[in-house]
Amino acid sequence: MTDSNSNVRSSTGTLWLVATPIGNLADLPARAIDVLRDADLLLAEDTRHTQQLLNACGIARPPGSVWSFHEHNERERVDGVLERLRAGQQVALVSDAGTPLMSDPGAPLVAAVAAAGLPMSAVPGPCAAVVALSMSALAVDRFCFEGFLPAKPATRRAALEALRTETRTIVCYEAPHRIVATLQDCATILGGARRAVVARELTKKFETVYRGTLAELAARAPDEPDLSRGEIVIVIEGQRGASPEPGDEEVDRVLRALVAEMPASQASRIAAQLTGRGRNELYDRAVALRRGSDQHPVSGGGKPTHD
């Protein structure tokens, strides 16, 4: 396999990041078919799903040339992939649908390949977040991608609190069984008047885009069965005229939501990830908030240590 972007072939192999269709097989680029066919090794999030794609493209891979590569085994696979690349083999990474690493496996491998100074290239293609954003009719000049919001209600609400003053358009994925609760949380925390879009089954037969305010979408979701089916992207307009950096008041709102559900040590760790503040500072604030809400000792672990 040759690199169409270069006339010189490297003595080492190249890691190819290959985007695959999010629903419509016709969206698979011709160059992606070439890479999927010619790569020495194919890394697949779900080998059964990828085999269906290969069959549809008429690609027959040699036995043992397709490895499973998902969140539970990707770190242990990295060294073996690096060895293949150093030996001059071409390696292609695909997720089940869309662009690799966009809420899909691959980040540890890409980081390791970059750190090792090995060649890497991408075969661009579909990405559900970008497709939904382009169809949203909301601002697209600046946006933030949040991937999947946390599954646990308390942590999800804390994450939304951290986004409350975000001025950029917010894009996130959500599972069908959580969409009703998530829209309700979004309306409550971000404000029901914000415009938003719920896009489901993009590029597929039953593609649907629901538009309205967060309050309208939250009220509609429980009575609209189709809204809770398939692959879902939520696009929400950013807050107007606010600073995107969370201040002390916003940090305390996040911590209040967390300490109501978990020990101060765990709350401070999660809040640090959400706000960018130091864990020790947040631990002290969490303890103060807990003591302010009741007179009982804080449960859980002690003051966090830095990993």
Long-range contacts (C-beta under 8 A, 24 or more apart in sequence): 1-34, 1-35, 1-38, 1-39, 1-90, 3-119, 3-121, 4-31, 5-121, 10-119, 11-88, 12-85, 12-86, 12-87, 12-88, 12-118, 12-119, 13-40, 13-84, 13-85, 13-86, 13-87, 13-88, 13-89, 13-90, 13-91, 13-118, 13-119, 14-85, 14-90, 14-91, 14-118, 14-119, 14-120, 14-121, 15-81, 15-85, 15-91, 15-92, 15-93, 15-109, 15-110, 15-113, 15-118, 15-119, 15-120, 15-121, 16-90, 16-91, 16-92, 16-93, 16-120, 16-121, 16-122, 16-123, 17-93, 17-99, 17-100, 17-101, 17-106, 17-110, 17-120, 17-121, 17-122, 17-123, 18-92, 18-93, 18-94, 18-100, 18-122, 18-123, 18-125, 19-98, 19-99, 19-100, 19-122, 19-123, 19-124, 19-125, 19-126, 19-127, 20-50, 20-53, 20-94, 20-95, 20-96, 20-97, 20-98, 20-125, 20-126, 21-53, 21-97, 21-125, 21-126, 21-203, 22-97, 22-98, 22-126, 22-127, 22-128, 22-131, 22-202, 22-203, 22-204, 22-231, 23-97, 23-201, 23-202, 23-203, 23-204, 23-207, 23-231, 24-203, 24-204, 25-53, 25-56, 27-125, 27-126, 27-203, 28-53, 28-57, 28-125, 29-123, 29-124, 29-125, 31-123, 32-123, 32-125, 33-57, 33-59, 35-90, 35-92, 35-123, 36-92, 36-94, 38-90, 39-65, 39-90, 39-91, 39-92, 40-65, 40-84, 40-89, 40-90, 40-91, 41-65, 41-66, 41-67, 41-81, 41-84, 41-89, 41-90, 41-91, 41-92, 42-66, 42-67, 42-91, 42-92, 42-94, 43-67, 43-69, 43-77, 43-81, 43-91, 43-92, 43-93, 43-94, 43-109, 44-68, 44-69, 44-94, 45-69, 45-70, 45-94, 45-95, 45-96, 45-104, 45-105, 46-70, 46-96, 49-96, 50-94, 50-96, 53-94, 69-93, 69-105, 69-106, 69-109, 70-105, 71-105, 74-105, 74-106, 74-108, 74-109, 75-108, 77-109, 78-108, 78-109, 78-112, 81-109, 81-113, 82-112, 82-113, 82-116, 82-118, 85-113, 85-116, 85-118, 85-119, 86-116, 86-118, 97-126, 97-128, 97-231, 98-125, 98-126, 98-127, 98-128, 99-124, 99-125, 99-126, 99-127, 102-127, 102-128, 102-129, 102-145, 102-147, 103-147, 103-148, 103-173, 126-203, 128-173, 128-199, 128-202, 128-231, 128-233, 129-171, 129-173, 129-233, 131-199, 131-202, 131-203, 131-233, 132-171, 132-197, 132-199, 132-202, 132-209, 132-233, 132-235, 133-169, 133-171, 133-235, 135-197, 135-199, 135-209, 136-169, 136-197, 136-199, 136-235, 137-197, 137-211, 138-169, 138-195, 138-196, 138-197, 138-235, 138-236, 138-237, 139-168, 139-169, 139-237, 139-238, 140-169, 142-167, 142-168, 142-169, 142-238, 143-168, 143-169, 143-170, 143-171, 144-168, 144-169, 144-170, 144-171, 145-171, 145-172, 146-170, 146-171, 146-172, 147-172, 147-173, 148-172, 148-173, 148-174, 148-175, 149-173, 149-174, 149-182, 151-175, 151-178, 152-261, 153-181, 153-185, 154-257, 154-258, 154-260, 154-261, 154-262, 155-258, 155-261, 155-270, 156-182, 156-185, 157-185, 157-189, 157-257, 158-254, 158-255, 158-257, 158-258, 158-270, 158-271, 158-274, 159-274, 160-185, 160-186, 160-189, 160-190, 161-189, 161-250, 161-253, 161-254, 161-257, 161-274, 162-246, 162-250, 162-254, 162-274, 162-275, 163-190, 164-189, 164-190, 164-239, 164-250, 164-253, 165-239, 165-242, 165-243, 165-244, 165-245, 165-246, 165-250, 166-238, 166-239, 166-242, 166-244, 167-238, 167-239, 167-240, 167-241, 167-242, 167-243, 167-244, 168-238, 168-244, 169-235, 169-236, 169-237, 169-238, 170-234, 170-235, 170-236, 170-237, 170-238, 171-233, 171-234, 171-235, 171-236, 172-233, 172-234, 172-236, 173-231, 173-232, 173-233, 173-234, 174-232, 174-233, 174-234, 175-232, 176-228, 176-229, 176-230, 176-232, 177-228, 179-221, 179-227, 179-228, 179-232, 179-234, 180-218, 180-221, 180-222, 180-228, 182-234, 183-214, 183-217, 183-218, 183-221, 183-234, 184-218, 184-221, 186-214, 186-218, 186-234, 186-236, 187-213, 187-214, 187-215, 187-217, 187-218, 190-214, 190-236, 190-239, 191-239, 192-218, 194-236, 194-237, 194-239, 195-236, 195-237, 196-234, 196-235, 196-236, 196-237, 197-234, 197-235, 197-236, 198-227, 198-232, 198-233, 198-234, 199-232, 199-233, 199-234, 199-235, 200-226, 200-227, 200-229, 200-230, 200-231, 200-232, 200-233, 201-229, 201-230, 201-231, 202-231, 202-233, 204-230, 206-230, 246-275, 246-276, 250-275, 251-275, 251-277, 251-282, 251-285, 252-285, 252-289, 255-282, 255-285, 255-286, 255-289, 256-289, 256-293, 258-286, 259-286, 259-289, 259-290, 259-293, 260-293, 262-300, 263-298, 263-299, 263-300, 263-301, 264-290, 264-298, 264-300, 265-300, 265-301, 265-302, 265-303, 265-304, 266-300, 266-301, 268-304, 269-304, 279-304, 279-306, 280-304
